[in-house]
Amino acid sequence: MDSLTQIVLGAAIGELVLGRKVGNKAILWGAIAGTIPDLDVLCRTFFDDLRANELHRGITHSILFSLVMAPILGHWIKRHQASLLAVFTALVALVFFFGAGTGMAQVIIGVVALGVIALILWKVKGTDTATPKEWSWLFWWTLVTHPLLDCHTTWGTQLFWPFSLKVAYNNVFVVDPGYTVPLLVCVAIALFLKRTSTRRRWINGLGLVLSSAYMMLTLVCKYIAHERITASLNRQGITYSSLSTRPTPFNCILWSATAVSDDHYDLTYYSLLDSKPEVEFVRFPKNRELLGRWADDQHVHRLIRLSADNYVMQRRNDTLVFCDLRFGQIGEPAPDKPFIFSYKLIPVGDELRVVLIPPPALDGEKFSTLTAELWARVKGE
């Protein structure tokens, strides 16, 4: 999920675990711990695009990482909170100025995240009476809920690292107000209530219940969409070996789907509000033959693993392009649109260089147009 959501979830879990004993300090450090796993984006500073994407949501998103880091942070915070906060602040600065790029979206996320933490710092009062063991429990729950939440998105999370298995339920988009807003509102209210107040615990718990209920709703919506798309495929006589469904931005009503066949993929959008009798599919040939002599190259095999074998090959202006299908295109599927995650394969002598193609920019008017189109499609055809 996005940085703001992870910060708010961490804050809510921190309040749940230790809020009654240390008050707003639990919200502060919960918010911080909820951000820590995403510091793996710093890999982009030290590695190439392919390696950085392979490492993303790896070790820092594992149960093992949470187990190791929780007692370390729990004892560190009891000895010297100021130094721990200074280290965290320095790492966040590195993320937003070096690791995560300088696009407008990242700047906004960084400003919001640091603003929330600054607000909590302003409200932090009182004496720390928690033990290292209690702080360790706070860090354990706030660290481990981060990857557990990310498992519901599309990228895939190595929850059981060092094993290579990636967990991806594909039932919630990386940014979804339906999940984030209840948590944000309830944590913000709890922040201004006394730590011993029953209302504070009730409000914070309500946010967690509402967000969890929404997550369950997305699973139900995914099941309904998957069943209806499957039925339409069968009625149309379209043969396929597997079918995957994923949510579109900011909602759980409109779903994208990919049906896999031997030499092609059938892609579609389907809204739970659609009234049309059949789902319309757009066909994309796999074009694996375009790889030619590079089919056995180690970089290609790494890309195949990264994309979970969901990819098509394209040639653009004499450049070979590897397109990851899992994240689809901007808007409804169309043969002339670029895919959100694509890589140039550039021969350099006897070796192959992999370069990530930046996702299409969605600033200003383009974003407004896409949002309007998305909303119109959510309402059904």
C-alpha positions as a Markdown table, in Angstrom:
| # | Residue | x | y | z |
|---|---|---|---|---|
| 1 | Met | 0.0 | 0.0 | 0.0 |
| 2 | Asp | 1.0 | 3.7 | -0.2 |
| 3 | Ser | 3.2 | 5.3 | 2.4 |
| 4 | Leu | 0.3 | 7.3 | 4.0 |
| 5 | Thr | -1.8 | 4.2 | 4.5 |
| 6 | Gln | 1.1 | 2.3 | 6.1 |
| 7 | Ile | 1.9 | 5.2 | 8.4 |
| 8 | Val | -1.8 | 5.4 | 9.6 |
| 9 | Leu | -2.1 | 1.7 | 10.0 |
| 10 | Gly | 1.1 | 1.7 | 12.1 |
| 11 | Ala | -0.2 | 4.5 | 14.2 |
| 12 | Ala | -3.5 | 2.7 | 14.8 |
| 13 | Ile | -1.7 | -0.6 | 15.7 |
| 14 | Gly | 0.7 | 1.3 | 18.0 |
| 15 | Glu | -2.2 | 2.9 | 19.8 |
| 16 | Leu | -3.9 | -0.5 | 20.1 |
| 17 | Val | -0.8 | -2.2 | 21.6 |
| 18 | Leu | 0.6 | 0.5 | 23.9 |
| 19 | Gly | -1.5 | 3.6 | 23.7 |
| 20 | Arg | -3.1 | 3.3 | 27.2 |
| 21 | Lys | 0.4 | 3.2 | 28.8 |
| 22 | Val | 2.4 | 5.8 | 26.8 |
| 23 | Gly | -0.3 | 7.8 | 25.0 |
| 24 | Asn | 0.7 | 9.5 | 21.8 |
| 25 | Lys | 4.2 | 8.1 | 21.8 |
| 26 | Ala | 2.6 | 4.8 | 20.8 |
| 27 | Ile | 1.0 | 6.5 | 17.8 |
| 28 | Leu | 4.3 | 8.2 | 16.9 |
| 29 | Trp | 6.4 | 5.1 | 17.0 |
| 30 | Gly | 3.7 | 3.0 | 15.4 |
| 31 | Ala | 3.7 | 5.4 | 12.5 |
| 32 | Ile | 7.5 | 5.2 | 12.3 |
| 33 | Ala | 7.6 | 1.4 | 12.4 |
| 34 | Gly | 4.8 | 1.2 | 9.8 |
| 35 | Thr | 7.2 | 3.1 | 7.4 |
| 36 | Ile | 10.4 | 1.1 | 8.1 |
| 37 | Pro | 9.8 | -1.8 | 5.7 |
| 38 | Asp | 9.4 | 0.6 | 2.7 |
| 39 | Leu | 12.9 | 1.9 | 3.3 |
| 40 | Asp | 13.9 | -0.8 | 0.8 |
| 41 | Val | 13.3 | 1.7 | -1.9 |
| 42 | Leu | 16.8 | 3.0 | -1.2 |
| 43 | Cys | 17.9 | 0.0 | -3.3 |
| 44 | Arg | 17.3 | 2.2 | -6.3 |
| 45 | Thr | 20.2 | 4.3 | -5.2 |
| 46 | Phe | 22.6 | 1.4 | -5.2 |
| 47 | Phe | 21.3 | -1.0 | -7.8 |
| 48 | Asp | 20.0 | -1.0 | -11.4 |
| 49 | Asp | 16.3 | -1.0 | -12.1 |
| 50 | Leu | 15.9 | -4.7 | -12.4 |
| 51 | Arg | 17.8 | -5.6 | -9.2 |
| 52 | Ala | 16.0 | -2.8 | -7.3 |
| 53 | Asn | 12.6 | -4.2 | -8.3 |
| 54 | Glu | 13.6 | -7.7 | -7.4 |
| 55 | Leu | 14.6 | -6.5 | -3.9 |
| 56 | His | 11.4 | -4.5 | -3.4 |
| 57 | Arg | 9.1 | -6.1 | -0.8 |
| 58 | Gly | 11.8 | -8.6 | -0.1 |
| 59 | Ile | 13.7 | -9.1 | 3.2 |
| 60 | Thr | 12.2 | -5.9 | 4.9 |
| 61 | His | 8.7 | -7.2 | 4.2 |
| 62 | Ser | 9.3 | -10.6 | 5.8 |
| 63 | Ile | 8.2 | -12.2 | 9.1 |
| 64 | Leu | 11.9 | -12.8 | 9.8 |
| 65 | Phe | 12.7 | -9.1 | 9.5 |
| 66 | Ser | 9.9 | -8.2 | 11.9 |
| 67 | Leu | 11.1 | -10.9 | 14.4 |
| 68 | Val | 14.7 | -9.7 | 14.4 |
| 69 | Met | 14.0 | -5.9 | 14.3 |
| 70 | Ala | 11.3 | -5.8 | 17.0 |
| 71 | Pro | 13.5 | -6.5 | 20.0 |
| 72 | Ile | 16.3 | -4.4 | 18.6 |
| 73 | Leu | 14.1 | -1.4 | 18.3 |
| 74 | Gly | 12.3 | -2.2 | 21.5 |
| 75 | His | 15.5 | -2.0 | 23.5 |
| 76 | Trp | 17.0 | 0.9 | 21.5 |
| 77 | Ile | 14.0 | 3.1 | 22.2 |
| 78 | Lys | 14.3 | 2.5 | 25.9 |
| 79 | Arg | 17.9 | 3.6 | 25.9 |
| 80 | His | 17.8 | 6.5 | 23.6 |
| 81 | Gln | 14.7 | 7.6 | 21.7 |
| 82 | Ala | 16.3 | 10.7 | 20.3 |
| 83 | Ser | 19.0 | 8.8 | 18.4 |
| 84 | Leu | 16.4 | 6.3 | 17.0 |
| 85 | Leu | 14.3 | 9.2 | 15.8 |
| 86 | Ala | 17.3 | 10.9 | 14.3 |
| 87 | Val | 18.3 | 7.7 | 12.4 |
| 88 | Phe | 14.7 | 7.3 | 11.1 |
| 89 | Thr | 14.5 | 10.9 | 10.0 |
| 90 | Ala | 17.8 | 10.6 | 8.1 |
| 91 | Leu | 16.6 | 7.5 | 6.3 |
| 92 | Val | 13.3 | 9.1 | 5.3 |
| 93 | Ala | 15.2 | 12.1 | 3.9 |
| 94 | Leu | 17.3 | 9.7 | 1.8 |
| 95 | Val | 14.2 | 7.9 | 0.6 |
| 96 | Phe | 12.4 | 10.9 | -0.7 |
| 97 | Phe | 15.4 | 12.7 | -2.1 |
| 98 | Phe | 17.3 | 9.7 | -3.5 |
| 99 | Gly | 15.5 | 6.5 | -3.3 |
| 100 | Ala | 11.9 | 7.3 | -4.4 |
| 101 | Gly | 12.5 | 9.9 | -7.0 |
| 102 | Thr | 11.4 | 13.5 | -7.1 |
| 103 | Gly | 8.0 | 13.2 | -8.9 |
| 104 | Met | 5.1 | 15.2 | -7.6 |
| 105 | Ala | 3.3 | 12.2 | -6.2 |
| 106 | Gln | 6.4 | 11.3 | -4.1 |
| 107 | Val | 6.8 | 14.8 | -2.9 |
| 108 | Ile | 3.2 | 15.0 | -1.8 |
| 109 | Ile | 3.5 | 11.6 | 0.0 |
| 110 | Gly | 6.7 | 12.7 | 1.7 |
| 111 | Val | 5.2 | 16.0 | 2.9 |
| 112 | Val | 2.0 | 14.3 | 4.2 |
| 113 | Ala | 4.0 | 11.6 | 6.0 |
| 114 | Leu | 6.4 | 14.0 | 7.6 |
| 115 | Gly | 3.5 | 16.4 | 8.5 |
| 116 | Val | 1.6 | 13.6 | 10.3 |
| 117 | Ile | 4.7 | 12.7 | 12.3 |
| 118 | Ala | 5.4 | 16.3 | 13.1 |
| 119 | Leu | 1.8 | 16.6 | 14.4 |
| 120 | Ile | 2.2 | 13.6 | 16.6 |
| 121 | Leu | 5.5 | 14.9 | 17.9 |
| 122 | Trp | 3.8 | 18.1 | 18.9 |
| 123 | Lys | 1.2 | 16.1 | 20.8 |
| 124 | Val | 3.6 | 13.7 | 22.5 |
| 125 | Lys | 3.7 | 14.3 | 26.3 |
| 126 | Gly | 4.1 | 12.2 | 29.4 |
| 127 | Thr | 6.7 | 9.8 | 30.8 |
| 128 | Asp | 7.6 | 6.5 | 29.2 |
| 129 | Thr | 6.7 | 3.8 | 31.7 |
| 130 | Ala | 6.7 | 0.9 | 29.1 |
| 131 | Thr | 9.2 | -1.9 | 29.4 |
| 132 | Pro | 11.6 | -3.0 | 26.6 |
| 133 | Lys | 9.4 | -6.1 | 26.2 |
| 134 | Glu | 6.3 | -3.9 | 25.7 |
| 135 | Trp | 8.0 | -1.7 | 23.2 |
| 136 | Ser | 9.2 | -4.8 | 21.4 |
| 137 | Trp | 5.6 | -6.0 | 21.1 |
| 138 | Leu | 4.6 | -2.6 | 19.6 |
| 139 | Phe | 7.4 | -2.8 | 17.0 |
| 140 | Trp | 6.5 | -6.5 | 16.2 |
| 141 | Trp | 2.9 | -5.8 | 15.5 |
| 142 | Thr | 3.5 | -2.5 | 13.6 |
| 143 | Leu | 6.3 | -4.0 | 11.5 |
| 144 | Val | 4.5 | -7.3 | 10.6 |
| 145 | Thr | 1.1 | -5.7 | 9.7 |
| 146 | His | 2.9 | -3.7 | 7.0 |
| 147 | Pro | 3.8 | -6.7 | 4.8 |
| 148 | Leu | 0.5 | -8.5 | 5.7 |
| 149 | Leu | -1.3 | -5.5 | 4.3 |
| 150 | Asp | 0.9 | -5.4 | 1.2 |
| 151 | Cys | 0.1 | -9.0 | 0.5 |
| 152 | His | -3.3 | -7.9 | -0.6 |
| 153 | Thr | -1.9 | -5.8 | -3.5 |
| 154 | Thr | -0.6 | -6.9 | -6.9 |
| 155 | Trp | 3.2 | -6.6 | -6.6 |
| 156 | Gly | 3.7 | -9.6 | -4.4 |
| 157 | Thr | 5.4 | -9.7 | -1.0 |
| 158 | Gln | 8.2 | -12.1 | 0.1 |
| 159 | Leu | 6.5 | -12.6 | 3.5 |
| 160 | Phe | 8.4 | -15.9 | 4.0 |
| 161 | Trp | 11.9 | -14.7 | 2.9 |
| 162 | Pro | 14.5 | -16.2 | 2.4 |
| 163 | Phe | 12.1 | -18.4 | 0.4 |
| 164 | Ser | 11.3 | -16.9 | -3.0 |
| 165 | Leu | 7.6 | -17.4 | -2.8 |
| 166 | Lys | 5.7 | -14.1 | -3.2 |
| 167 | Val | 2.2 | -13.6 | -1.7 |
| 168 | Ala | -0.2 | -11.5 | -3.7 |
| 169 | Tyr | -3.9 | -11.7 | -3.2 |
| 170 | Asn | -4.7 | -9.0 | -5.8 |
| 171 | Asn | -7.8 | -7.7 | -4.0 |
| 172 | Val | -6.9 | -4.0 | -3.2 |
| 173 | Phe | -5.2 | -1.3 | -5.2 |
| 174 | Val | -2.1 | 0.3 | -3.8 |
| 175 | Val | -4.1 | 3.5 | -3.0 |
| 176 | Asp | -7.6 | 2.9 | -1.9 |
| 177 | Pro | -9.5 | 5.6 | 0.2 |
| 178 | Gly | -12.0 | 3.0 | 1.3 |
| 179 | Tyr | -9.4 | 1.4 | 3.4 |
| 180 | Thr | -7.3 | 4.4 | 4.4 |
| 181 | Val | -9.9 | 7.1 | 5.2 |
| 182 | Pro | -11.6 | 5.3 | 8.2 |
| 183 | Leu | -8.2 | 4.7 | 9.8 |
| 184 | Leu | -7.0 | 8.2 | 9.2 |
| 185 | Val | -10.1 | 9.9 | 10.7 |
| 186 | Cys | -10.2 | 7.6 | 13.7 |
| 187 | Val | -6.5 | 7.9 | 14.5 |
| 188 | Ala | -6.7 | 11.7 | 14.1 |
| 189 | Ile | -9.6 | 11.8 | 16.6 |
| 190 | Ala | -7.8 | 9.5 | 19.1 |
| 191 | Leu | -4.7 | 11.7 | 19.0 |
| 192 | Phe | -6.6 | 14.4 | 20.8 |
| 193 | Leu | -8.2 | 12.3 | 23.5 |
| 194 | Lys | -6.6 | 11.4 | 26.8 |
| 195 | Arg | -4.7 | 8.2 | 26.8 |
| 196 | Thr | -6.8 | 6.7 | 29.6 |
| 197 | Ser | -10.1 | 7.6 | 27.9 |
| 198 | Thr | -12.3 | 4.7 | 26.9 |
| 199 | Arg | -13.5 | 6.8 | 23.9 |
| 200 | Arg | -9.9 | 6.9 | 22.6 |
| 201 | Arg | -9.6 | 3.1 | 22.6 |
| 202 | Trp | -13.1 | 2.8 | 21.1 |
| 203 | Ile | -12.5 | 5.3 | 18.3 |
| 204 | Asn | -9.1 | 3.7 | 17.4 |
| 205 | Gly | -10.7 | 0.2 | 17.4 |
| 206 | Leu | -13.5 | 1.4 | 15.2 |
| 207 | Gly | -11.1 | 2.6 | 12.6 |
| 208 | Leu | -9.4 | -0.8 | 12.5 |
| 209 | Val | -12.7 | -2.6 | 12.3 |
| 210 | Leu | -14.0 | -0.4 | 9.5 |
| 211 | Ser | -10.8 | -0.7 | 7.4 |
| 212 | Ser | -10.7 | -4.5 | 8.0 |
| 213 | Ala | -14.4 | -4.8 | 7.0 |
| 214 | Tyr | -13.6 | -2.9 | 3.8 |
| 215 | Met | -10.7 | -5.3 | 3.1 |
| 216 | Met | -13.1 | -8.2 | 3.5 |
| 217 | Leu | -15.5 | -6.5 | 1.1 |
| 218 | Thr | -12.8 | -6.3 | -1.5 |
| 219 | Leu | -12.4 | -10.1 | -1.3 |
| 220 | Val | -16.1 | -10.6 | -1.8 |
| 221 | Cys | -16.2 | -8.1 | -4.8 |
| 222 | Lys | -13.2 | -9.9 | -6.3 |
| 223 | Tyr | -14.9 | -13.3 | -6.0 |
| 224 | Ile | -18.1 | -11.9 | -7.7 |
| 225 | Ala | -16.1 | -10.3 | -10.5 |
| 226 | His | -14.0 | -13.4 | -11.0 |
| 227 | Glu | -17.1 | -15.7 | -11.2 |
| 228 | Arg | -18.9 | -13.4 | -13.7 |
| 229 | Ile | -15.9 | -13.0 | -16.0 |
| 230 | Thr | -15.3 | -16.8 | -15.9 |
| 231 | Ala | -19.0 | -17.4 | -16.9 |
| 232 | Ser | -18.7 | -14.9 | -19.8 |
| 233 | Leu | -15.5 | -16.6 | -21.0 |
| 234 | Asn | -17.2 | -19.9 | -21.0 |
| 235 | Arg | -20.3 | -18.6 | -22.8 |
| 236 | Gln | -18.2 | -17.0 | -25.5 |
| 237 | Gly | -16.2 | -20.2 | -26.0 |
| 238 | Ile | -12.9 | -18.5 | -25.2 |
| 239 | Thr | -10.3 | -21.1 | -24.1 |
| 240 | Tyr | -7.8 | -20.2 | -21.5 |
| 241 | Ser | -5.5 | -21.9 | -19.0 |
| 242 | Ser | -5.8 | -19.4 | -16.1 |
| 243 | Leu | -7.6 | -16.2 | -15.1 |
| 244 | Ser | -6.4 | -13.5 | -12.8 |
| 245 | Thr | -8.4 | -10.4 | -11.5 |
| 246 | Arg | -7.1 | -7.2 | -10.0 |
| 247 | Pro | -8.7 | -4.0 | -8.7 |
| 248 | Thr | -8.5 | -0.7 | -10.6 |
| 249 | Pro | -7.4 | 2.5 | -8.8 |
| 250 | Phe | -9.2 | 3.8 | -5.8 |
| 251 | Asn | -12.1 | 1.3 | -5.7 |
| 252 | Cys | -13.3 | -2.3 | -5.5 |
| 253 | Ile | -16.1 | -2.1 | -8.0 |
| 254 | Leu | -14.2 | -2.0 | -11.3 |
| 255 | Trp | -11.8 | -4.9 | -11.9 |
| 256 | Ser | -9.3 | -5.7 | -14.6 |
| 257 | Ala | -8.8 | -9.3 | -15.7 |
| 258 | Thr | -6.3 | -11.3 | -17.7 |
| 259 | Ala | -7.1 | -14.7 | -19.3 |
| 260 | Val | -4.0 | -16.7 | -20.2 |
| 261 | Ser | -3.8 | -18.8 | -23.4 |
| 262 | Asp | -1.0 | -20.6 | -25.2 |
| 263 | Asp | 0.1 | -17.7 | -27.5 |
| 264 | His | -1.9 | -14.8 | -26.3 |
| 265 | Tyr | -3.7 | -13.0 | -23.4 |
| 266 | Asp | -7.2 | -11.7 | -23.3 |
| 267 | Leu | -7.5 | -8.5 | -21.2 |
| 268 | Thr | -10.7 | -6.7 | -20.0 |
| 269 | Tyr | -12.3 | -4.3 | -17.5 |
| 270 | Tyr | -15.4 | -5.5 | -15.7 |
| 271 | Ser | -17.6 | -3.4 | -13.3 |
| 272 | Leu | -19.9 | -5.1 | -10.8 |
| 273 | Leu | -22.4 | -2.5 | -12.0 |
| 274 | Asp | -22.2 | -3.6 | -15.7 |
| 275 | Ser | -25.5 | -4.5 | -17.3 |
| 276 | Lys | -24.1 | -5.8 | -20.6 |
| 277 | Pro | -24.7 | -9.5 | -21.1 |
| 278 | Glu | -21.1 | -10.3 | -22.0 |
| 279 | Val | -17.6 | -9.1 | -21.1 |
| 280 | Glu | -15.6 | -7.7 | -24.0 |
| 281 | Phe | -11.9 | -8.8 | -24.2 |
| 282 | Val | -8.9 | -7.3 | -26.0 |
| 283 | Arg | -6.4 | -9.8 | -27.3 |
| 284 | Phe | -2.6 | -9.3 | -26.9 |
| 285 | Pro | -0.3 | -11.8 | -28.6 |
| 286 | Lys | 2.6 | -12.9 | -26.4 |
| 287 | Asn | 5.2 | -12.4 | -29.1 |
| 288 | Arg | 7.7 | -14.5 | -27.3 |
| 289 | Glu | 9.5 | -15.2 | -30.6 |
| 290 | Leu | 10.7 | -11.5 | -30.6 |
| 291 | Leu | 13.2 | -12.5 | -27.8 |
| 292 | Gly | 15.2 | -14.5 | -30.4 |
| 293 | Arg | 18.7 | -15.3 | -29.1 |
| 294 | Trp | 18.0 | -13.4 | -25.8 |
| 295 | Ala | 15.3 | -16.0 | -24.8 |
| 296 | Asp | 17.8 | -17.8 | -22.5 |
| 297 | Asp | 19.5 | -14.6 | -21.2 |
| 298 | Gln | 19.7 | -14.4 | -17.4 |
| 299 | His | 18.2 | -10.9 | -17.4 |
| 300 | Val | 15.2 | -12.2 | -19.3 |
| 301 | His | 14.7 | -15.1 | -16.9 |
| 302 | Arg | 14.8 | -12.6 | -14.0 |
| 303 | Leu | 12.2 | -10.5 | -15.6 |
| 304 | Ile | 10.0 | -13.5 | -16.2 |
| 305 | Arg | 10.2 | -14.4 | -12.5 |
| 306 | Leu | 9.6 | -10.8 | -11.5 |
| 307 | Ser | 6.4 | -10.6 | -13.6 |
| 308 | Ala | 5.3 | -14.1 | -12.5 |
| 309 | Asp | 5.4 | -15.1 | -16.2 |
| 310 | Asn | 2.7 | -12.6 | -17.1 |
| 311 | Tyr | 4.3 | -10.6 | -19.9 |
| 312 | Val | 4.2 | -9.8 | -23.6 |
| 313 | Met | 7.0 | -8.7 | -25.9 |
| 314 | Gln | 6.7 | -5.7 | -28.1 |
| 315 | Arg | 9.0 | -3.8 | -30.5 |
| 316 | Arg | 8.9 | -0.1 | -30.4 |
| 317 | Asn | 11.1 | 1.9 | -32.8 |
| 318 | Asp | 13.4 | -1.1 | -33.2 |
| 319 | Thr | 13.7 | -1.4 | -29.4 |
| 320 | Leu | 12.7 | -4.7 | -27.7 |
| 321 | Val | 10.3 | -4.0 | -24.8 |
| 322 | Phe | 9.3 | -6.4 | -22.0 |
| 323 | Cys | 5.8 | -5.6 | -20.7 |
| 324 | Asp | 4.7 | -6.7 | -17.3 |
| 325 | Leu | 0.9 | -7.4 | -17.6 |
| 326 | Arg | 0.1 | -7.5 | -13.9 |
| 327 | Phe | -0.3 | -3.7 | -13.6 |
| 328 | Gly | -2.1 | -3.3 | -16.9 |
| 329 | Gln | -2.3 | -0.1 | -18.9 |
| 330 | Ile | -3.6 | 3.4 | -18.1 |
| 331 | Gly | -7.3 | 3.0 | -18.6 |
| 332 | Glu | -9.1 | 0.2 | -20.4 |
| 333 | Pro | -7.0 | -2.3 | -22.4 |
| 334 | Ala | -6.0 | -1.2 | -25.9 |
| 335 | Pro | -3.3 | -2.4 | -28.3 |
| 336 | Asp | -1.9 | 1.1 | -28.8 |
| 337 | Lys | -1.4 | 1.9 | -25.1 |
| 338 | Pro | 1.8 | 1.4 | -23.2 |
| 339 | Phe | 1.9 | -0.9 | -20.2 |
| 340 | Ile | 2.5 | 0.7 | -16.8 |
| 341 | Phe | 5.6 | -1.4 | -16.1 |
| 342 | Ser | 7.8 | -2.1 | -19.1 |
| 343 | Tyr | 11.5 | -2.6 | -19.6 |
| 344 | Lys | 13.7 | -1.8 | -22.6 |
| 345 | Leu | 16.0 | -4.7 | -23.5 |
| 346 | Ile | 19.1 | -3.1 | -25.0 |
| 347 | Pro | 21.9 | -5.3 | -26.5 |
| 348 | Val | 25.4 | -4.2 | -25.5 |
| 349 | Gly | 27.7 | -6.5 | -27.4 |
| 350 | Asp | 27.0 | -10.0 | -26.1 |
| 351 | Glu | 25.1 | -8.8 | -23.1 |
| 352 | Leu | 21.7 | -7.4 | -22.5 |
| 353 | Arg | 21.0 | -4.2 | -20.6 |
| 354 | Val | 17.6 | -3.8 | -18.9 |
| 355 | Val | 16.2 | -0.3 | -18.4 |
| 356 | Leu | 12.9 | 0.5 | -16.7 |
| 357 | Ile | 10.6 | 2.7 | -18.8 |
| 358 | Pro | 9.1 | 5.4 | -16.5 |
| 359 | Pro | 5.4 | 4.9 | -16.1 |
| 360 | Pro | 3.2 | 7.4 | -18.0 |
| 361 | Ala | 3.0 | 10.7 | -16.3 |
| 362 | Leu | -0.5 | 11.6 | -14.9 |
| 363 | Asp | -0.1 | 15.2 | -13.8 |
| 364 | Gly | -2.8 | 17.9 | -14.1 |
| 365 | Glu | -5.3 | 17.5 | -17.0 |
| 366 | Lys | -4.3 | 13.9 | -17.8 |
| 367 | Phe | -5.0 | 12.8 | -14.2 |
| 368 | Ser | -8.4 | 14.6 | -14.2 |
| 369 | Thr | -9.3 | 13.0 | -17.5 |
| 370 | Leu | -8.3 | 9.5 | -16.4 |
| 371 | Thr | -10.2 | 9.9 | -13.1 |
| 372 | Ala | -13.3 | 11.0 | -15.0 |
| 373 | Glu | -13.0 | 8.0 | -17.4 |
| 374 | Leu | -12.4 | 5.6 | -14.5 |
| 375 | Trp | -15.5 | 6.9 | -12.6 |
| 376 | Ala | -17.6 | 6.6 | -15.7 |
| 377 | Arg | -16.5 | 3.0 | -16.2 |
| 378 | Val | -17.0 | 2.2 | -12.5 |
| 379 | Lys | -20.7 | 3.1 | -12.9 |
| 380 | Gly | -21.1 | 0.3 | -15.4 |
| 381 | Glu | -21.9 | -0.3 | -19.1 |
